Amino acid sequence: MTYHFNFTLIWKYFWRLGWGLALEARSLLETGGAAEAVRLLEEARATLAGLADALSIAMCEGLLASAYLGDGRLDGARALTTTLAPRLAG
């Protein structure tokens, strides 16, 4: 038996999965669900890590930092933005 994989389709699936999680988390942030948003954004970040461009990762991490703040995790938000800022500066 031979299996053929279409890696473009697999890549698109995981990219859409990652952004679906991030967008769901963004909605949760707006309605006060920061703790659940953190969980979803951490999963989105891991899903997008090997797939997305630097700007997509930065947008996901920016949302994650906001979720950390909303959940009262100031240290997590600070640590994330400390590593994110130099990457954005180039």
C-alpha positions, 0 to 999 in steps of 0.5 A, a space after each residue: 500500500 502506498 500513501 501520498 501526502 499533500 504537504 501543501 494541504 497539511 500546511 494549510 490545515 495547521 495554519 488555519 487551525 492555528 489562526 482559528 484558535 487565535 481568533 477564538 481566543 481574541 473573541 474570548 478576550 473581548 468577553 472576559 475569558 482571559 484564562 481560556 484565551 491563554 490556553 487557546 493562544 498557547 496552543 495556537 502559538 505552538 501550532 503556528 511556530 513552524 508554519 507562519 511568518 514572523 509577523 503572524 507569530 508576532 500577532 499571536 504573541 501580542 494577543 497572548 501577552 494581552 491574555 496574560 495581562 487579562 488573566 493577571 499574569 503580569 510576569 508572563 506578559 512581561 517575559 513574552 513582550 521582552 522577547 517579542 520587542 527585539 524581534 519586531 525591531 529587526 
